[in-house]
């Protein structure tokens, strides 16, 4: 069975809603053969990443950048996972109160260095997530999971 790892930093109700939508999409009954594992960014380890076949990443945008928790996650896993996780699929969702350009640039730089493959463009939500934003998060979770499993 393939494993999909959700690594998230979820300090707000808005991010909680996005996380729940992503997880719901990833665990939809239509996708078979995928185990979804969720870890907070501050506790996710290289062992978690090496044991997974794909990733979903969730973070707030703090001061125009990735959260410290997600950056810490990447700092912990970068070198131990650099050669072993090439071309693995991933998706990301970000929430901020304004501009997410710096966070997106950092995410792209790090995942490019890891040689991970984006399945869809990151989902970025500013302010309170609308129903369409949560649907897009659900789609992100379902699409990355479907990349690993069978539909």
Phi, psi and omega per residue, in radians:
X1 nan 2.364 3.101
X2 -1.312 2.670 3.133
X3 -2.104 2.309 3.071
X4 -1.965 2.130 -3.110
X5 -1.774 2.132 3.009
X6 -1.725 2.076 3.081
X7 -1.939 2.123 -3.011
X8 -2.485 2.643 2.933
X9 -2.108 1.964 -2.926
X10 -2.183 1.263 -3.076
X11 -1.567 -0.015 -3.055
X12 -2.345 2.783 3.066
X13 -1.038 -0.616 3.123
X14 -1.123 -0.781 3.087
X15 -1.190 -0.583 3.085
X16 -1.079 -0.742 3.117
X17 -1.108 -0.715 3.125
X18 -1.172 -0.752 3.103
X19 -1.028 -0.817 -3.134
X20 -1.088 -0.658 3.104
X21 -1.165 -0.770 3.113
X22 -1.074 -0.813 -3.126
X23 -1.122 -0.709 3.106
X24 -1.069 -0.756 3.099
X25 -1.116 -0.717 -3.112
X26 -1.202 -0.422 -3.092
X27 -1.892 0.294 3.140
X28 -1.045 2.555 -3.079
X29 -1.093 -0.374 -3.100
X30 -1.234 -0.334 -3.107
X31 -1.771 2.189 -3.115
X32 -2.017 2.668 3.035
X33 1.443 0.342 3.141
X34 -2.255 2.159 3.017
X35 -1.676 2.225 3.141
X36 -1.758 2.184 3.139
X37 -2.077 2.373 -3.109
X38 -2.089 2.340 3.115
X39 -2.398 2.356 2.974
X40 -1.082 2.549 -3.071
X41 -1.022 -0.557 -3.113
X42 -1.342 -0.208 3.130
X43 -2.042 -0.199 3.114
X44 -1.137 2.426 -3.023
X45 -2.162 2.958 3.034
X46 -0.998 -0.601 3.108
X47 -1.072 -0.739 3.092
X48 -1.054 -0.803 -3.092
X49 -1.171 -0.781 3.136
X50 -1.135 -0.510 -3.141
X51 -1.464 -0.076 -3.115
X52 -1.841 2.748 3.138
X53 -1.804 -0.193 3.131
X54 -2.866 2.936 -2.977
X55 -2.464 2.555 2.932
X56 -2.156 2.278 -3.050
X57 -2.099 2.282 3.137
X58 -2.257 2.340 -3.087
X59 -2.696 2.612 2.906
X60 -1.361 2.793 2.999
X61 -1.731 1.998 -3.121
X62 -1.940 2.057 3.138
X63 0.945 0.654 3.094
X64 1.401 0.197 -3.074
X65 -2.369 2.954 3.038
X66 -1.020 2.655 3.059
X67 -1.074 2.664 3.067
X68 -1.034 -0.591 -3.134
X69 -1.118 -0.787 3.138
X70 -1.228 -0.641 3.086
X71 -1.101 -0.720 3.076
X72 -1.037 -0.766 3.088
X73 -0.965 -0.895 -3.122
X74 -1.096 -0.684 3.099
X75 -1.052 -0.653 -3.113
X76 -1.274 -0.613 -2.995
X77 -1.753 -0.251 -2.950
X78 -0.935 -1.104 -3.063
X79 -1.246 -0.710 3.108
X80 -1.099 -0.435 -3.054
X81 -1.899 -0.031 -2.997
X82 -0.960 -0.861 -3.082
X83 -1.539 -0.444 -3.001
X84 -1.484 -0.264 -3.018
X85 -2.055 0.284 -3.121
X86 -0.992 2.358 3.073
X87 1.236 0.167 3.083
X88 -1.259 2.493 -3.097
X89 -1.340 2.581 3.068
X90 -2.598 2.841 3.006
X91 -2.469 2.793 -3.102
X92 -2.500 2.607 3.023
X93 -2.329 2.412 -3.082
X94 -2.298 2.554 3.084
X95 -2.259 2.306 3.093
X96 -2.530 3.021 3.081
X97 -1.694 -0.193 3.073
X98 -2.724 -2.361 -2.982
X99 -1.092 2.280 3.126
X100 -1.938 0.205 -3.051
X101 -0.981 -0.818 -3.125
X102 -1.124 -0.702 3.122
X103 -1.137 -0.732 3.116
X104 -1.133 -0.707 3.118
X105 -1.098 -0.750 3.126
X106 -1.135 -0.785 3.121
X107 -1.033 -0.784 3.138
X108 -1.130 -0.716 3.135
X109 -1.086 -0.802 -3.109
X110 -1.191 -0.819 -3.111
X111 -1.225 -0.501 3.030
X112 -1.169 -0.733 3.093
X113 -1.068 -0.671 3.095
X114 -1.312 -0.257 -3.088
X115 1.145 0.582 3.033
X116 -1.380 2.777 -3.059
X117 -2.002 2.035 3.114
X118 -1.236 2.234 3.108
X119 -1.421 -0.680 3.076
X120 -2.429 2.776 3.020
X121 -1.081 2.643 3.118
X122 -1.013 2.527 3.056
X123 -1.596 2.070 -3.122
X124 -2.022 2.207 3.128
X125 -2.122 2.284 3.069
X126 -1.929 2.221 -3.117
X127 1.404 -2.827 -3.127
X128 -1.195 2.276 -3.126
X129 -1.141 2.246 3.036
X130 -1.421 2.956 3.116
X131 -0.978 -0.706 -3.139
X132 -1.154 -0.575 3.082
X133 -1.151 -0.752 3.140
X134 -1.191 -0.611 3.051
X135 -1.119 -0.683 3.107
X136 -1.154 -0.629 3.068
X137 -1.165 -0.733 3.096
X138 -1.030 -0.807 3.134
X139 -1.055 -0.704 3.108
X140 -1.036 -0.873 3.124
X141 -1.043 -0.786 -3.123
X142 -1.146 -0.686 -3.089
X143 -1.206 -0.758 3.124
X144 -1.168 -0.726 3.095
X145 -1.082 -0.757 -3.132
X146 -1.103 -0.529 3.087
X147 -1.058 -0.520 -3.107
X148 -1.634 -0.584 -3.014
X149 -1.865 -2.806 3.079
X150 -2.051 2.462 -3.122
X151 -1.849 nan nan
